[in-house]
């Protein structure tokens, strides 16, 4: 039985510009932005299969796409 490796897509939010965007991706050519995280996930789901087929031909067609959100954490202040 072969295992299917997940493809990672890391997204972030630009507060100043008010957009969600792809920070990094295992899928070559995947660059997108959207006003909401839900909209960005929809865009990724729509275009990723074609990019995977074109740019990663040896990747299983049922490979899951793992979308991760980067959160900037502020250090806690000492009491």
Secondary structure, DSSP 8 states (H G I E B T S, - for coil): ------EEEEEEEETTTTEEEEEEESSTT---EESSHHHHHHHHHHHHHHHHHHH-TTS-TT--EEEEE----------
